[in-house]
Each structure stands twice: as C-alpha cells, then as structure tokens.
Amino acid sequence: SMMRICEEVLSNTDSRPLLDTLRVRTVVIQYTACSMKYEEASDLTIGLLRRLDIKLPKRKCNQLFSIAKGILGARRKIKSLSLHAINTTSIEPKNVEILKLLAQLTMYSYFTASKVYFPLAVLKAFEITLKHGASEYSPLMFTLLGMMLCGIVKDYEMGAKCGKIALQLLDQLGCERAKCKTLMVSGTVIRCWSEPTCKVHGVFMEAYKVGLATGDIENAAHSIRYAIHIGTQVGFPLRQLEADVRIYAEQIINGGGSHGWTYLQIIWVFIVSLMDGGDAAIPSFYDLDSITGMEELLRRHGHNPQIKAYIQSKMCRYYAIVGDFEKGANLAIEMGDALSKRFPGAYIIMPDTFARGLCLYAMARRTNKAMYKKHAQKAHKVIGKWLKAGNPNVGHYEKLLKAEAAALCGSLDIAEGWYQSSIILASRSGFVNDAALANERYGEFLLQNRNNQSEAVFKFEEACKLYAEWGANRKVVELRKKLDSLWEPPTAIVLPDTS
C-alpha cells in the first residue's frame, strides 16, 4: 500500500536532512487526511512544522490570545499594505515548504471539531509572507485571512482587500495552478459578504473554467458544485439547476470524490423535493443507491457532524419554504448555529440563519411560546449585524424577519410596511424564491391578522406566480389548494320580481 511504501522510503532516510524527506512525509499526511482522519493529519503537520522551527501554541488560553492579537495586528497591517511591500521575487526553499504545510494545516483543521489551528496557521503564513516573501501558497492564505476578517471581525472592507491582494499575488507570481482554488475560496468566504450573490455565482463559474484549463480537476469540481448550490440561494430556475447536477455529476464525483458527491446529493434532493414532491425518487449514478429524501440522507450521514449540519440546514430551509414551521422551528432549536460553527464564514450560513429565524418567528406567532421567540430574536440579531456591516445579500431577509417580529408584537401597521419592503427588495435584487416566500407570508398576515381575504388572495396569487417561475411545482400545488379553499362559492342570483 501507499503507506507501506512511504514507511520503507522514510526508514532509509534517517541521516538525510528533513527538507529532503518532506515530500514523502507530506504524502503520508495527505493519505491520512484522505481517510478523514483530520485530527491525526493536523497533529502530524504540527509536528513537522515544529521540526522546522515553527511553533504554534498548545494551551487553549495561549491559542485564543494569539488568535485575537494576530487578527488585530493583521487587520492593522492590511489597511496600509500594498503588493509592492511583499517580496515576490525570491524566497528560501525552507519557507516555501513551511507555507505549504501551513496551507495544508488550514484544510485539515477546518474539518476538526475545534478548528483552532486554522486561524493560527493562516496568521503564521501571513507573518512569514510579509517577512520572508510570497510563494504559490501565499495567495490562498491571504484569501483565508480575508475570510477571518469577514467572518470573525465583520470587517468586509479589509476582507475584500485581502481577496484583491491574493489575486494580485497570483498574477505577480504566475501561479496559474493555484488560481482555481484561490478564486473558489474567495467566492465562498469573502466576496459573498461584500458583493451580490449572483456575482459570486460568476466567480465560481470562472474558478471552474480556470480549474479545467490548468488541470486542477479537484477544485474545479468543488467550484461547479458551489455554483449549483448558490444558484438555489439566488433563485435560479430549479429545473435548470437539476439539469446542471446531471451534467456535472461525473466531474464532481471524479474530482471531488465521495465527499463532494455526498454534498451534491443533498443539493439534488433539496431541488427535486421542491420540484416534484418530497416522495420523488432521486435518480442515482455510478452504482450509488437511490435516495428518497432528506431524512434518509440524515440517517446515512448523520454520524459526520459536518455533513449532518449541512443536511439539517437544507431541511430547515425546505420546511420554511413549504410552510412546515413546527418541524423547522424545532430543528432550528436542535441545531442552533451548528452550520456556522462547521462552515465558519461560508455563504451557506446566510440562508440557513434566515430560514431558522423565519420558522421560529412563525411558531412564536402561532403558539406564543417564549422559547421560539428567544431563538428567533437570536437569529434575527445575527442577520441585523451582517446588514449593518454592509452585506448586500441579507436586506430582504432582515426586512421579512422585522415584519414577523412586528406581527408577533401586535404592531400591525409596522409589520405591513416591512412585508411590503421585503417583497420590493427581494424582487429588485432578483431573489425570485424569496420574493415568493415574502408574498406568501404577507398573505398569511393579511388573512390572520387583518382579516382581509381579498388582499390575501392577491398576495397568494403573486406567490404562486413567483414559485412557478422558480420551478417549485410542489409548493404551487399546495398553495393553489389553499387558494381554492378561500374562494367563496357563488351565491344564488335572485332576480327581482317584475310582474
């Protein structure tokens, strides 16, 4: 096996310098990570870095202090940093290998429970790049630093600047093979916080094309998967997205492995459940068993905390769309902010937080239970902070949650204004799916709180039209049934007596 070969090679190189054996040792670590033993891979990488005189703090208090101090220091340096201040012409081989190991450590640590070595590795790589020069791994590390500034400090301006410097470094160094991954990560964790989501979709498509052109098949596969996923967030036609899954499935499986295919299946189930109903069988490729729904996916992959959080977020969003708010709210309380902990800084936490907030507010209005209200306000507060920091993609989320909160408090006139604002903003921004949901929620408000059936019917009709445009056929059928029940049967016409 690969491990046995590596062990044999290493057993014959005891007298060789460490740098001469790093390539084989790196293969051992990568093999360990491919077996999803991320904690072990992280420990092996940290051990190698220590032998290269790079010591990362072990004690938790020291780690947290180093992270806080490092982020504040990096933020201060980024403000005045330009590409000319970075050495891009020469760097010692030892520092190249150190930056490579730090880049690998960020990936391994990202998939561990604590993730603490992720920021420590990024900050150390930033420090080394400024001090000793840039290598092909520096653009990615600048992108990850931008992710931390966006996700932790909520400084989208400095995060975006990190992303720009990363792209400038790519051009300056001529690192074409690193471009796909850098673009992909930039879209996933930086540009999604400061640019419209539809533009971020274009970033993923560019990354996909670059990956194919440069032979980076793995990251090209991840990029196209992200493009499909963000399409469900933007409100691209579901039938188009479902067709894209079929077109790109083989590339994603071959490039992204079983891990990438699992995430694609989750997206596929979400799409098809809205198109054709929750009981529709999901076609399967390449000898994989057929999947019939989210619950089955959760049973199969619930042992993996990362995948479990991803599935639950999709379930919660599905419940918010189809109106099963009780299931959605209870799931929201169960999962809490698990997705943001497992995927810190990623664009996927935006619709997840909104869906949880909407389900919780809906149940708080229905039951008047304090626990629903408490968790709804928590999710609402997070979205409010994003909006205040300049996120252009959550304004309609925040307005709809404000409407639900006002309706809960009995401020009906204020609630009505927020419902209308949410519909307008979602429509103008191109979020056809969210515009449909906002119209539906406004219709429910008019029916339940205003006793205005004629206006409610008008809003439900508008929601039906938008859901149909999106391709959510199942939702259209259910909403049509509701509309049919609201239409009063015609009364008998009594003609006046003319005799």
C-alpha positions in Angstrom: 0.0 0.0 0.0 1.0 3.7 -0.3 1.6 3.9 3.5 3.9 0.9 3.4 6.0 2.3 0.5 6.3 5.7 2.3 7.4 4.0 5.5 10.1 2.0 3.6 11.4 5.2 2.0 11.5 7.0 5.3 13.3 4.1 7.1 16.2 4.5 4.6 16.5 8.3 5.0 17.2 8.7 8.7 20.5 10.5 8.0 19.0 12.8 5.4 18.1 16.4 6.1 14.4 17.0 6.9 13.8 19.1 3.8 14.9 16.1 1.6 12.2 13.9 3.1 9.3 16.4 3.4 7.7 15.3 0.1 7.3 11.7 1.3 6.2 12.9 4.8 3.6 15.1 3.1 2.2 12.1 1.2 1.8 10.3 4.5 -0.2 13.2 5.9 -2.3 13.6 2.8 -3.1 9.9 2.8 -4.2 10.2 6.5 -6.4 13.2 5.7 -8.0 11.3 2.7 -9.1 8.7 5.3 -10.9 11.6 7.0 -8.6 11.3 10.0 -8.3 15.1 10.1 -7.2 15.3 13.8 -4.3 12.9 13.1 -3.3 14.7 9.9 -3.3 18.0 11.8 -1.1 16.6 14.6 1.4 15.2 12.0 1.6 18.5 10.3 2.1 20.4 13.5 4.9 18.0 14.4 6.6 18.6 11.1 6.3 22.4 11.5 7.8 22.2 14.9 10.8 20.4 13.5 11.1 23.3 11.0 11.2 25.7 14.0 7.6 26.9 13.6 5.9 26.5 17.0 2.2 27.1 17.4 0.7 27.5 20.9 -0.6 24.3 22.5 -2.6 25.7 25.5 -6.1 26.9 24.8 -5.6 30.3 26.6 -2.4 30.9 24.6 -4.1 29.9 21.4 -7.0 32.3 21.9 -4.7 35.1 22.9 -2.5 34.5 19.8 -5.6 34.5 17.5 -7.0 37.7 18.9 -3.7 39.5 18.8 -2.9 38.2 15.4 -6.2 39.2 13.8 -6.0 42.7 15.2 -2.4 43.0 14.1 -3.1 41.7 10.6 -6.1 44.0 10.2 -3.9 47.0 11.1 -1.2 45.9 8.6 -3.7 45.2 5.8 -5.1 48.7 5.9 -1.8 50.2 4.6 -0.5 47.1 2.8 0.2 47.1 -1.0 1.5 44.5 -3.3 4.8 46.3 -3.6 5.6 45.7 0.1 5.6 41.9 -0.5 8.7 40.2 -1.8 7.5 38.1 -4.9 10.9 37.5 -6.5 12.8 35.2 -4.1 12.0 33.0 -1.1 14.1 30.3 0.6 13.0 26.7 -0.1 12.5 26.1 3.6 10.0 28.9 3.8 8.2 27.6 0.7 7.8 24.2 2.5 6.6 25.9 5.7 4.0 27.8 3.8 2.9 24.6 2.1 2.5 22.8 5.4 0.6 25.8 6.9 -1.8 25.8 3.9 -2.4 22.0 4.4 -2.9 22.6 8.1 -5.7 25.1 7.5 -7.6 22.5 5.4 -7.2 19.7 8.0 -8.0 21.9 10.9 -11.1 23.3 9.2 -12.6 19.8 9.3 -11.8 19.2 13.0 -14.1 20.0 15.9 -12.1 22.8 17.4 -10.7 24.3 14.2 -8.3 26.3 16.4 -5.2 25.7 14.3 -7.0 27.1 11.2 -6.6 30.8 12.2 -3.2 30.1 13.9 -1.9 28.6 10.6 -3.3 31.5 8.5 -1.8 34.2 10.7 1.6 32.5 10.8 1.6 32.2 7.0 0.7 35.9 6.7 3.6 36.7 9.0 6.0 34.6 7.1 4.9 36.0 3.7 5.4 39.6 4.9 8.8 38.8 6.4 10.4 36.3 4.0 8.4 36.6 0.8 5.5 35.0 -1.1 5.2 31.6 -2.6 2.4 29.9 -4.6 0.6 29.2 -1.3 0.5 32.8 -0.2 -2.5 33.9 -2.3 -4.7 31.2 -0.7 -3.5 32.2 2.8 -4.4 35.9 2.1 -7.8 34.7 0.9 -8.3 32.8 4.2 -7.2 35.8 6.2 -9.9 37.8 4.4 -12.3 35.1 5.4 -11.4 35.6 9.0 -11.7 39.3 8.8 -15.2 38.9 7.2 -16.4 36.1 9.5 -14.9 37.0 12.8 -14.3 40.8 12.8 -17.1 41.5 10.3 -14.7 43.9 8.5 -15.9 43.2 5.0 -13.8 46.1 3.5 -10.5 44.7 4.8 -11.6 41.2 4.0 -12.3 42.3 0.4 -8.8 43.9 0.3 -7.2 40.6 1.3 -9.0 39.0 -1.6 -7.8 41.6 -4.0 -4.2 41.2 -2.8 -4.5 37.5 -3.2 -5.5 37.8 -6.9 -2.7 40.4 -7.5 -0.2 37.9 -5.9 -1.4 35.2 -8.3 -0.7 37.4 -11.3 2.6 38.6 -9.9 3.8 35.1 -9.1 2.3 33.5 -12.2 0.7 30.7 -10.1 -1.9 29.5 -12.6 -2.4 26.2 -10.8 -3.3 28.0 -7.6 -5.8 30.3 -9.2 -8.8 28.0 -9.2 -8.7 27.3 -5.5 -8.0 30.9 -4.6 -11.0 32.1 -6.7 -13.2 29.4 -5.2 -12.3 30.2 -1.6 -12.6 33.9 -2.3 -16.2 33.4 -3.5 -17.1 31.1 -0.7 -15.9 33.1 2.2 -15.1 36.7 1.2 -16.9 38.1 -1.9 -20.2 36.6 -0.7 -20.2 39.1 2.2 -19.5 42.2 0.1 -20.8 41.5 -3.4 -24.2 40.5 -4.8 -24.8 36.7 -4.7 -25.4 36.5 -8.4 -21.9 38.0 -9.0 -20.4 35.4 -6.7 -22.0 32.7 -8.8 -19.9 34.1 -11.7 -16.8 33.8 -9.5 -17.5 30.1 -9.1 -18.0 29.6 -12.8 -14.8 31.4 -13.5 -13.0 29.2 -11.0 -14.4 26.1 -12.6 -13.2 27.1 -16.1 -9.7 28.0 -14.7 -9.5 24.7 -12.9 -10.3 22.8 -16.1 -7.8 24.8 -18.1 -5.0 24.3 -15.5 -5.7 20.7 -14.7 -6.9 21.4 -11.2 -9.8 19.0 -11.5 -10.5 18.7 -7.8 -11.1 22.3 -7.2 -12.9 22.7 -10.5 -15.3 20.0 -9.2 -15.8 21.9 -5.9 -16.3 25.2 -7.8 -19.1 23.9 -10.0 -20.8 22.3 -7.0 -20.7 25.6 -5.2 -22.1 27.3 -8.3 -25.1 25.0 -8.3 -25.7 25.4 -4.6 -25.5 29.2 -4.7 -28.0 29.0 -7.6 -30.6 27.7 -5.2 -29.9 30.6 -2.9 -30.1 33.2 -5.7 -33.3 31.7 -7.0 -32.2 30.3 -10.4 -34.8 28.1 -12.0 -34.8 24.8 -10.2 -35.2 22.8 -13.5 -32.0 24.4 -14.8 -30.2 23.6 -11.6 -31.4 20.0 -11.6 -30.2 19.6 -15.2 -26.8 21.1 -14.2 -26.5 18.4 -11.5 -26.9 15.7 -14.1 -24.4 17.4 -16.5 -21.7 17.9 -13.9 -22.2 14.9 -11.6 -19.5 12.8 -13.2 -16.9 15.6 -12.9 -17.8 16.2 -9.3 -17.5 12.5 -8.4 -14.2 12.1 -10.2 -12.8 15.3 -9.0 -14.3 15.9 -5.6 -14.6 12.2 -4.6 -17.3 10.7 -2.5 -17.3 13.7 -0.1 -18.2 16.1 -3.0 -20.8 13.6 -4.3 -22.5 13.4 -0.9 -22.9 17.2 -0.8 -24.2 17.2 -4.4 -26.8 14.6 -3.5 -28.1 16.8 -0.6 -28.4 19.7 -3.0 -30.2 17.4 -5.5 -32.7 16.2 -3.0 -33.5 19.7 -2.0 -34.1 20.8 -5.6 -36.1 17.7 -6.6 -38.2 17.8 -3.4 -39.4 21.3 -4.3 -39.9 20.5 -8.0 -41.8 17.2 -7.8 -42.7 16.5 -4.2 -40.9 15.0 -1.2 -41.6 11.4 -2.1 -39.9 11.6 -5.6 -37.1 9.1 -6.0 -33.8 10.8 -6.7 -32.0 9.3 -9.7 -28.6 7.9 -8.8 -25.4 7.5 -10.9 -22.4 5.2 -10.6 -23.9 2.3 -8.6 -24.9 4.6 -5.7 -28.2 3.6 -4.0 -31.2 5.7 -4.8 -32.1 8.4 -2.2 -35.7 9.2 -1.4 -35.4 12.2 0.8 -33.6 14.4 3.4 -34.5 12.1 6.3 -32.8 9.1 4.6 -29.7 11.2 3.8 -29.6 12.2 7.5 -29.8 8.6 8.6 -26.9 7.7 6.3 -24.6 10.6 7.1 -25.7 11.7 10.5 -22.5 10.3 12.1 -20.5 13.0 10.3 -21.0 16.3 12.2 -20.1 18.5 9.1 -22.5 16.7 6.7 -25.2 16.5 9.4 -25.2 20.2 9.9 -25.3 20.7 6.1 -28.3 18.3 5.8 -30.2 19.9 8.7 -29.7 23.4 7.2 -31.2 22.2 4.0 -34.1 20.6 5.9 -34.8 23.7 7.8 -34.8 25.8 4.7 -37.1 23.3 3.0 -39.5 23.5 5.9 -39.5 27.3 5.8 -40.5 27.2 2.1 -43.2 24.5 2.3 -44.6 26.1 5.5 -43.9 23.2 7.9 -42.8 25.7 10.6 -43.2 23.4 13.6 -40.7 21.0 12.2 -38.5 23.8 11.0 -38.5 25.6 14.4 -37.9 22.5 16.4 -35.0 21.6 14.1 -33.7 25.2 14.3 -33.5 24.9 18.1 -31.9 21.5 18.0 -29.2 22.5 15.5 -28.6 26.1 16.7 -25.7 27.7 14.9 -24.1 24.3 14.1 -23.7 25.2 10.4 -21.8 28.4 11.1 -19.5 26.5 13.5 -18.8 23.8 11.0 -18.5 26.1 8.0 -17.3 29.4 9.5 -17.5 32.4 7.2 -19.2 30.5 4.3 -22.0 31.9 2.3 -24.3 29.0 3.1 -24.9 30.3 6.7 -26.9 33.3 5.4 -30.0 31.4 4.1 -29.7 28.9 7.0 -29.9 31.7 9.6 -32.8 33.3 7.8 -34.7 30.0 7.5 -34.3 29.3 11.2 -35.4 32.8 12.1 -38.5 32.6 9.9 -39.6 29.2 11.2 -39.1 30.3 14.8 -41.0 33.6 14.4 -43.8 31.7 12.7 -44.1 29.3 15.6 -43.8 32.1 18.2 -46.8 33.8 16.5 -48.7 30.6 16.4 -48.0 29.4 20.0 -46.8 32.5 21.8 -44.1 30.3 23.4 -41.1 32.2 24.8 -38.5 29.6 23.6 -39.4 30.2 19.9 -39.3 34.0 20.4 -35.9 33.8 22.1 -34.2 31.7 19.4 -35.9 33.8 16.6 -34.5 37.0 18.0 -31.1 35.5 18.3 -31.1 34.5 14.5 -32.6 37.9 13.7 -29.8 39.7 15.6 -27.1 37.9 13.6 -28.7 38.9 10.3 -29.0 42.5 11.5 -25.3 42.6 12.3 -24.5 41.4 8.8 -26.6 44.1 7.2 -25.1 46.8 9.4 -21.7 45.7 8.4 -22.6 46.2 4.7 -23.7 42.7 3.5 -25.7 43.4 0.3 -27.4 40.0 0.3 -29.4 39.9 3.5 -31.5 43.1 3.4 -34.7 41.4 2.3 -34.1 38.7 4.9 -33.9 41.3 7.6 -37.0 43.2 6.5 -39.1 40.0 6.4 -37.9 39.0 9.9 -38.7 42.5 11.1 -42.2 42.1 9.7 -42.7 38.8 11.5 -41.3 40.3 14.8 -43.7 43.3 14.5 -46.6 41.0 13.8 -45.7 38.9 16.9 -45.7 42.1 19.0 -49.1 43.3 17.6 -47.6 46.3 15.7 -49.7 45.5 12.6 -49.1 48.7 10.6 -45.4 48.5 11.1 -45.4 44.8 10.1 -47.3 45.6 6.9 -44.7 48.1 5.9 -41.9 45.7 6.5 -43.6 42.9 4.5 -44.0 45.3 1.5 -40.4 46.5 1.8 -39.2 42.9 1.9 -41.1 42.0 -1.3 -39.8 45.0 -3.1 -36.2 44.5 -2.2 -36.2 40.7 -2.9 -37.8 41.4 -6.3 -35.4 44.1 -7.2 -32.4 42.0 -6.2 -33.5 39.1 -8.3 -34.3 36.7 -5.4 -37.5 35.3 -7.0 -37.7 32.5 -4.5 -37.5 34.9 -1.5 -40.0 37.3 -3.2 -42.4 34.4 -3.4 -42.0 33.5 0.2 -42.4 37.1 1.3 -45.6 37.4 -0.7 -46.9 34.3 0.9 -46.1 35.4 4.4 -47.7 38.8 3.7 -50.8 36.9 2.5 -50.9 34.9 5.7 -50.6 38.1 7.7 -53.4 39.8 5.8 -55.6 36.7 6.3 -54.9 36.0 10.0 -54.2 39.5 11.4 -56.1 41.9 9.1 -59.0 39.6 8.2 -58.6 40.9 4.6 -59.3 37.9 2.5 -59.4 39.7 -0.9 -55.9 41.2 -0.4 -54.6 37.9 1.0 -55.8 36.1 -2.1 -54.0 38.6 -4.3 -50.7 38.0 -2.4 -51.1 34.3 -2.6 -51.7 34.5 -6.4 -48.5 36.6 -6.7 -46.6 34.0 -4.6 -47.9 31.2 -6.8 -46.7 33.0 -9.9 -43.2 33.5 -8.5 -42.9 30.0 -7.1 -43.9 28.7 -10.6 -41.3 30.9 -12.1 -38.7 29.4 -9.8 -39.9 25.9 -10.6 -41.2 24.9 -7.1 -44.1 22.9 -8.5 -44.9 21.2 -5.3 -45.3 24.5 -3.5 -47.5 25.8 -6.3 -49.9 22.8 -6.0 -50.2 23.2 -2.2 -50.7 27.0 -2.4 -53.4 26.5 -5.1 -55.3 24.2 -2.8 -55.2 26.9 -0.2 -56.5 29.5 -2.7 -59.3 27.2 -3.8 -60.5 27.0 -0.2 -60.5 30.7 0.2 -62.8 31.4 -2.8 -66.3 31.6 -1.6 -68.9 29.5 -3.6 -71.1 31.7 -5.8 -74.4 32.6 -4.1 -77.7 32.1 -6.0 -78.6 35.1 -8.0 -82.1 36.3 -7.2 -83.9 38.2 -10.0 -86.3 41.0 -9.0 -90.0 40.3 -9.4 -91.1 42.3 -12.5 -94.7 41.2 -12.5 
